Amino acid sequence: MKVSSETKISALIRENPAAIEAIISVSPRFSKLRNPLLRGILASRTSLDDAARIGKCEIGLLFKALEAIGFETGTVLNMPEEISHKAVHPAIQEAIRRSRVTSLDVRPTLDRGGDPFNEIIGELALLPEGFALQVINSFEPTPLINIARNKGFESWVDSHYDDEVHTYFIKVGDEKEENPQDEWVFEISFQEHEKRLSDRMNDIRYLDVRDLEMPLPMITILKELEDLDEKSALYVHHKKIPRYLLPELRDRNFRVWITTIDDENVKLLIHR
């Protein structure tokens, strides 16, 4: 397999699972790849260029480690740091310089099996103009970054720390309006849901994630969708509307129909 700076970590691991240890050998910052839960969230969204930024290393070192286990790599271009790695947005720099930063550590919420999505979105909504929100987590929250970007927020991920990742958000623009023709999430009644279910009864896979701790529900759903053919649908029993999952479904060209039965019972029907 020939790889480039844009090759996703998940593609490398599918081709050769030894890629996990090869990448970790370049920097201990990549040791999170050994955790299947974190790997399930991060690997499919992280390119080799992203990994070089996160690991604070030259991408050529990653190429060399992958060549050692049989991958074919291209020429590494010596791009300037400000081009090859995402720079800190000036508004975030200014907020940090002026100590206009509020902090939110979501690790305790995750440790309890909770979902910090609404907590973070609530903090972003209350953020004063010119202030940044610092979210402390154990991994880079890629889905959250994508959601916040659509709400007008710029972000910067600071991964200098061994056991935690600091992600800064600041409002710089207006929320993007969704194009009605591009809708992919539909909240429907129980009766509508039952009708859609009966119409596709012979082409449905069933999945219950209600007893799984975060972030296993999202990982399990995405893994099931990887093998779902064009004619099939995935029917998911969930405890809540999975806000982190929704933009991931859009990126993978899936649509989802959601029915809320009660506070602990949500049904999802997912298909292309």
N, C-alpha and C positions, 0 to 999 in steps of 0.2 A: 504494500500500500504506500502511495506517495502522499506525503503530508505537506502542509503549508502553515503559515502563521494563523490562517483562519480555520484550520481543522479543529473540530470540537474534541474535547477530551473523551466524551462518550464514544465517539467513532473509533478512537485509538484503542479503547478498552474492549470494544466489541471485536475488533480485529485481532487483538492480542492482549489478554488480561495482564501479561507481564508489564504492560505499559504503566500500570499503577506504581509498581516499585521503581521502574525506570525514572518516572517523573519525580517521585519522592526522593530518589538519590541525588537530585539536583539541589533540593532545598527542603529542610524539615517543615517549612510552611505548608507543603503539599501533603503532609501526613493525614489530613482530614479525608483524603481519598480512600484511606483504609476503612473508613466508616461507611458502610453501605447506605445508611440513611442520608448522610450529607452528600455522598457521591451521587445518589439518585437525584438530588436537587440541583447540584452544581455542575455536574459533568456535561449535561446536555446543553448548557447555556454558556460554557466557558471554552474559549478558543485557546490555542497555544499562546497567542499574543496576550490574551487576558491573563493567562497563567503566569507569563513572564512578569507582568505588572504586579500581580498579587504576590508572587514569590520574590520580587525585587531581584531578579536575575536576568541575564542575557538570554534571549530566545535561542541563540546558537548553542547554549549548553543543553537546552531541552532537545534540540535537534540531534546533538551528538549522542545523548542518552538513548534516544529512540532509534538512531542508526545502529547502535550496538545490539539491539534486539530484532533487527531486520527491517525496519522501516526505511523508506527512501525519502530523502528530504531535498528541498531545493536550495537555492542560494539565499543566504541571509543578507538582507540589505541593512546597512548601518544607518538607520533613520535617526534623526535627532530625538532626544528624549521627549520634547514637547509635542512631537508628532506621533511617535510610536506609543506613547502612554498618555492616557487622558489627564489633562492638566486640571488643577483645582480651579473651579469657577471663581472669578474675582469677587463675587458677592459673598461666597463662602469664606474666602480669605479675609475679607473685610470684617465679617461677623466674628470670626475667630480672633482676629487682631484686637477688636474692640470688646471682646468677652461677651458678645451678644449670642450666647449659645445656651440652649436648654438641653438637658440630657435625659434619656430614657433607656434604662437597662431592661431588655425584654427576656433575658435569660431565665430569671425566676418564673416568668409566665410559661415559657417553653418547658422548663423542668417539671412544672405541675401538670403538663399535658394540655395547657391552654393554647389559644390562638391569639397572638398579640396584634392581629391586623387592625381591629377596630380601635384598640388602644393607641396604635401609632397614627392611624388616620385622624383620630380625635385630637391628638397633639398637634398634628400638622394644621388642622383647621383652626386651632387656637393660637398658632404661632404669630407673634407680632411682626409687622413689616420690618425687614432688615435683620431679623433674628434667624438663626439656623437651629435645626433640631439634630442632635447627635443621638443616633440609635446604636446601642451597644448590643452586639449579638456574637454568636460563636462562628458564624459563617456569613459570606456576602449575600445579602437579601435581594438577589436579582429580580424575582417577581415584584417585590415591593418597589424597587427602583423604577421598573417599567410603569407600574400603576401611578406612582408619584409624578413621573415625567408627563403623563397625560393630564395631570392636574396642575401643570405649570411649574413643577419643582425641578431644580437642578440638584445633582447629588455628587458626592465625592466619597470614595471608599478608602479609608486609611487602615491598612492591614499590617502596620508595623509591629503590632503586639502579637505575642506567641499564642495566647489562648483566647483572644477576642478580636472582633472586627468592629471598627467605629465607622458608621455611615452617616454623613452629614447631608441634610436636606435644607434648601432655602427656596422660597417662592420668588420666581423671576418673571412669570408670565401668566396668562389666563388658561383656564382649563379648556382642553380641546373638546369640541363638540363631536359626538359620535354621529356618523352618517347613518341614518335610518336604514339605508340599503345594505349596510354592513353589519347589521345586528347579528349577534351570535348567542346572546343570552335571553331566554324568554321565561318569565315567571307566569305560570299558568295555574288554573284551578285543578282540584283533584279530579273532577269529572273529565276535563280536557286531557289530563295526564293519563287517566285510565284508557281513554279512547286511543291516544297515540301509542300506548303500550300494547293494546289489543291488535292494532294495525300492523305492528312489527313483531308479534309474539314469536314467530319462528326464527327470527334473526337477532335474538337478544342474549347477551351474556349478563350474568347477575354477579354483583359484588357488594359485600357488606363491610363497611369500614368503621362502623360505629364504635367498636371496642378497641380501635387502634389509637395509640398515642401520637401526638404531633411529632414529626411531620410525616408519619407513616401513611395517613390517608391519601395525601397528595401524591406521594411516591408510588403507592400501590395503584392508584387510578391511572397515572401516567404510564406505568409499566404495562397495564392491561391494554391501554390504548395503542401501544406500540405494535401489537399483534392484531389489532382489529381491522378486518377487511372493509372495503368500501360499502358493502351491503349490510353490515352488521351494526348493532347499537350496544352500548354499555349502560346497564341499569344499575344505579348505585344507591344503596341505603346509607345515608349520612346523618350525623347529628346536627349539622349546621350548613349554611351556604358557604362553600369553600372559596372565600374571596381571593386568596392567593392563586388558586387553581384557574380561575376564569381567564386571565390574560394568557396563561399557558395554553388553554384550549383554543383561543383565537389564533395564537401563533402557529398552532398545528392544524388549523383549518377545520376545527370541530365546532359544532353548535351544541347548546345544552338547554334543555327544558327543565325547569325547576318547580317543584311543588313543595310548599312548607305545610306539613301536617300539624306539627306543634313545635314547641321550643327545642325538643330533642329528637325530632324526626323530620328529615328532609329527603326527598326523592329526586334523583337526577337521571335524566335520559340523555345520553350523549351519543351523537353520531355526526357524520359529515353531511 
